[in-house]
Amino acid sequence: MKKDKATIGVSDMMCAHCEASVEKALAAVGVKAKADHLKKEVAVQYDGAKISIDEIRSAIQEAGYTVV
């Protein structure tokens, strides 16, 4: 199974708790993520046949964060 990768900007992550919240929200939709609040971005690995990048962005927004 091929894994797609992307990096998504998240402007309002301020701390390790924010990173954990974003990673947890993405894990809930089947996306492996590594957030970095210092870089204001999250690196994701996902199966593009099961979830789209727009759905990933929506999951971040639904967790209360701003995607840039």
C-alpha angles and dihedrals in degrees: 000000000000117000119213119214132205141161117225125194116232109185102192105050104123107168148007090279089059090050091052092048093053093045091049093049091051094045087056089062094044100263124133108220142177113195124198116194093189092058091036092229144104125216112213136192116196145153105256090201090063105035135019128224088246090057089050091051089049092052090054091048092047087055087060102261133122118242115209 
